[in-house]
Amino acid sequence: MGLSNGAVRAFGGAGGNSDGYGAAPVKPFEAVFIQFLEGEERPGDAHIAMADTGGAQVARLGRRVRVLIADTHPVIRRAVRSTLLVHPEIEVCGEATTGVEAIEEAKKLKPDVVVMNITLPVLNGFETAREIKAVLPEAAIVILSQHADREFVEEARKIGIRAYVAKTRAAEALVKAVQAAAIGEDFVLIE
């Protein structure tokens, strides 16, 4: 499950340090996520061993979990998609790049789970989550963000967000977070 050399280059490898779309230089959490997906773990990288109960419970739903991905960075969206699609019980039904687009796509696609960044343009992730929950109260929200502190998690819980994962921990926990959210459980991994 590798990414193209262009995707690696977009994260500061040979050839530059922007996302190829004129965005700011790449942040270290994104590089760690891509490095993990490429299988280039470094000594000392932290990993968590979690029981695989979420996947078994999701399988009992009798259908695939539909996921909408909302993030401004195309390489992050591709990495999230690649991570999720390895699991046959998960279907990525769409992608969005702004908060407004995420709301429109959620209304149209009716996903079971929305994986989104907090720092979306137009409407931030919390505002977007509030709007999505207002029109699709059954949809679970998973926040995938570089903002990994307890204050953000508490704000997310007030809105009804089921899961919150720091981008630095995404490679090891994103699937578990989506599985937990899909079956109505909470999942937080920020440290």
C-alpha positions in Angstrom: 0.0 0.0 0.0 2.4 2.7 -1.1 2.0 6.2 -2.1 3.5 7.6 -5.3 6.8 9.3 -5.3 4.9 12.5 -6.1 3.0 12.1 -2.8 6.2 11.5 -0.9 7.8 14.5 -2.6 4.8 16.6 -1.6 5.7 15.9 2.0 9.1 17.4 1.8 11.0 14.5 0.0 13.1 15.1 -3.1 11.5 18.0 -5.0 10.0 20.3 -2.5 8.1 20.8 0.7 4.6 21.8 -0.2 1.5 19.8 -1.1 1.8 20.6 -4.8 -1.3 22.9 -4.5 0.5 26.0 -3.3 -0.1 25.3 0.4 2.2 26.0 3.2 5.2 23.7 3.9 4.4 20.3 5.3 4.1 19.8 9.0 5.9 16.9 10.8 2.7 15.0 11.8 1.8 14.6 8.2 5.3 13.3 7.4 5.1 10.8 10.2 1.7 9.6 9.0 3.0 9.1 5.4 6.2 7.5 6.7 4.2 4.9 8.7 2.0 4.2 5.7 5.1 3.6 3.6 6.3 1.1 6.2 9.4 3.2 7.1 9.0 3.1 10.9 11.8 4.6 12.9 13.2 3.1 16.1 11.3 4.7 19.0 8.0 5.3 17.2 5.2 4.7 19.6 2.6 2.1 18.8 -0.4 0.8 20.7 -1.6 -2.8 20.8 -5.4 -2.8 20.8 -7.9 -5.6 20.8 -9.6 -6.1 17.5 -13.2 -6.0 18.9 -14.3 -3.1 16.8 -13.9 -4.9 13.5 -15.8 -7.9 14.7 -18.7 -5.8 16.0 -18.7 -3.7 12.8 -18.9 -6.9 10.7 -22.0 -7.9 12.7 -23.8 -4.8 11.3 -24.2 -6.9 8.2 -23.1 -4.1 5.9 -20.1 -1.9 5.2 -19.5 1.3 7.2 -19.7 4.3 4.8 -17.1 7.0 5.6 -16.8 10.6 4.4 -13.3 12.1 4.6 -12.9 15.9 5.1 -9.4 17.4 5.1 -7.8 20.2 3.1 -4.7 18.3 2.2 -5.1 15.9 -0.8 -2.2 13.7 0.4 -3.8 13.3 3.8 -7.2 12.4 2.3 -5.4 9.8 0.1 -3.5 8.4 3.1 -6.7 8.2 5.2 -8.6 6.6 2.2 -5.7 4.0 1.8 -5.7 3.2 5.5 -9.4 2.7 5.6 -9.8 0.7 2.4 -7.6 -2.0 3.6 -10.5 -3.1 5.8 -13.3 -4.7 3.7 -16.0 -3.6 6.3 -15.2 0.1 5.5 -16.3 1.9 2.3 -15.1 5.5 1.6 -18.2 7.1 0.0 -16.8 10.6 -0.5 -14.3 13.4 0.2 -14.6 17.1 1.0 -12.0 19.9 1.3 -14.0 22.5 3.3 -16.5 22.5 6.1 -19.3 23.6 3.7 -18.4 20.9 1.2 -18.4 18.3 4.1 -21.9 19.3 5.1 -23.2 19.2 1.5 -21.5 15.8 0.9 -22.9 14.4 4.2 -26.4 15.5 3.3 -26.1 13.9 -0.2 -24.2 10.7 0.8 -25.5 10.0 4.3 -22.3 8.4 5.7 -22.2 6.4 8.8 -19.0 8.1 9.9 -17.4 11.4 9.0 -13.6 11.6 9.5 -12.6 15.3 9.6 -9.9 17.7 10.5 -10.7 20.6 12.9 -9.0 23.2 10.8 -11.2 23.1 7.7 -11.6 26.3 5.7 -14.9 28.2 5.5 -16.4 26.4 8.6 -14.0 24.8 11.1 -14.4 21.2 12.1 -16.5 21.9 15.2 -19.0 24.1 13.3 -19.1 21.6 10.5 -19.7 18.7 13.0 -22.6 20.7 14.7 -24.2 21.2 11.3 -23.8 17.6 10.2 -25.2 16.3 13.6 -28.2 18.6 13.1 -29.1 17.1 9.8 -27.8 13.6 10.3 -27.9 12.9 14.1 -27.1 9.2 13.5 -23.8 10.0 11.7 -20.7 9.5 13.9 -17.9 12.1 13.7 -14.2 11.2 14.1 -11.9 14.2 14.5 -8.4 13.6 13.0 -6.4 16.6 13.9 -3.0 18.0 14.8 -4.7 19.8 17.7 -4.4 17.1 20.3 -5.2 18.4 23.7 -7.9 17.8 26.3 -9.7 21.1 25.7 -10.3 20.2 22.1 -11.6 16.7 23.1 -13.9 18.2 25.7 -15.3 20.6 23.1 -15.8 17.7 20.7 -17.7 15.7 23.3 -20.1 18.6 23.9 -21.0 18.5 20.2 -21.5 14.7 20.3 -18.3 13.7 18.5 -17.6 10.0 19.2 -13.9 9.8 18.4 -10.8 12.0 18.4 -7.4 11.0 17.1 -4.2 13.0 16.9 -2.8 13.0 13.4 0.5 11.8 14.9 -1.4 8.7 16.0 -3.5 8.2 12.9 -1.7 5.3 11.4 -2.1 3.2 14.5 -5.5 4.2 15.6 -7.7 5.6 12.8 -9.4 2.4 11.8 -10.1 1.6 15.5 -11.6 5.0 15.9 -13.9 4.6 12.9 -14.9 1.1 14.0 -15.7 2.4 17.5 -17.7 5.4 16.3 -19.6 3.2 13.8 -20.9 1.1 16.7 -21.6 4.0 19.0 -18.6 3.8 21.2 -16.1 6.6 22.2 -12.5 6.5 21.2 -9.8 9.1 22.1 -6.1 8.8 21.4 -4.3 12.1 21.6 -1.0 11.4 23.4 
